[in-house]
Amino acid sequence: MEHVKKIIVAIQFEDKEIDLGELVSEGHSIYFKYYKDFIDRNVEISPIKLKLNDQIHRADRTPFDGLYGVFADSLPDGWGKLLLDRALIAKGIDVSEITPLDRLAYVGKKGLGALTYRPEIIDESGTNFGIELDEIATASNNVLSGQVSERLDELYNLAGSSGGARPKILVGYNVKSKNLIASDKLLPDGYEHWMIKFPSSFDRLDISTIEFAYYKMALDSGIEMSESELFTGVSGKTYFGTKRFDRHGNDRLHLHSAAGMMHDNFRLSNLDYGNLMECAFRLERNVDAYEKILRLAAFNVFANNRDDHSKNFSFLMDSNGNWKVAPAYDLTFSSSGHGMHSTLVAGESANPTKKHLLELASYFKVKNALSIINQVQEVVSNWKKYADDCGVSRESNKLIASTISRNLK
């Protein structure tokens, strides 16, 4: 195949698509330059690693294969990458030869957030069709287990560039009619952009109800999260779904992960919640940002969400260049690959406690730190109530209760 050598990057707000710069591949390097008209807007799309100026920028090869993190955030990861690679292989393309710019061209306008890429490689097979959740879940597991799925192209169109290891699809959801449609085009009136997850082979069978219970528990802990629901297939199986916070209707918000913002390799990370607090404050320019991250850290510590890596924290920017911490997501009972917290708490990852949370808060002079931590601690101590209300199995309820009990000591 002929590789893409140049890509124009644009940002789409409301019905306007604004060209902001271009990526050019030359040799083993990828270069980026902002357009002058975009510089004049004085909107920073990645204020830490990709300064807004008229220089020619070149990122290091690591951690994002020569891309700046803000563009790497547009690429599918985990499940989405698997689907794209399978689709390319089915077309006879050697994925080992695919370049980062090739991948961005496949993303085109389908990525999360507000960035779009031209030229766009378009698969014309995508159509607007009804979605049956059980069928998609079965097809998802077939793809993961290596079986050939007759719905592969359909799954790719649904999954878009959704990240993470668990299979998921991006859909249009009508809250009133409870109807689901593909979201690869502009949604009709009454529909909202949602994401629905399917269990992977290493998940607990009731992972959907566990995550829904964690969602309820996080809200009561004072953590902002996007509206979420349990979706039910014809078999009675349930799937966790959440409204996308990078979309308002068909309008887009610019989305940037903490990993992309700080160029952190989330698989080999030494990031601390203190780094997240510094980054959040720099973007929001308000001490409330410290409290948001502290509250989230407390929840993850007490509720045993140990897969708290830097791609699981994000920031949103509106059309005026105003940043804020994105609503929390992927909050559930989990362990990282090494069994420790992926993000350190005041330098501790194996067994962080209330002591470490207070140490973290003290460094940033968070005035009401103790009340924040105590509130989260009190809510999480009522895990069994949330589990019962959301239909978590007796086995999972008992296991999680025992783990939380240890974490609260």
TAVEN-V111779 format. One record per helix or strand of 3 or more residues. SS is the DSSP state (hx for helix, st for strand). FROM is the first residue (numbers start at 1). LEN is the number of residues. If there is no record, write none. Layout:
SS | FROM | LEN
SS | FROM | LEN
This chain:
st | 6 | 8
st | 16 | 11
st | 29 | 6
hx | 36 | 4
hx | 69 | 4
hx | 79 | 12
hx | 95 | 3
hx | 100 | 8
st | 115 | 4
hx | 133 | 12
hx | 152 | 8
st | 168 | 7
st | 179 | 4
st | 192 | 6
hx | 207 | 14
st | 228 | 5
st | 238 | 6
st | 254 | 4
hx | 258 | 5
hx | 266 | 3
hx | 273 | 12
hx | 288 | 16
hx | 310 | 3
st | 314 | 4
st | 323 | 3
hx | 354 | 10
hx | 369 | 12
hx | 383 | 8
hx | 394 | 15
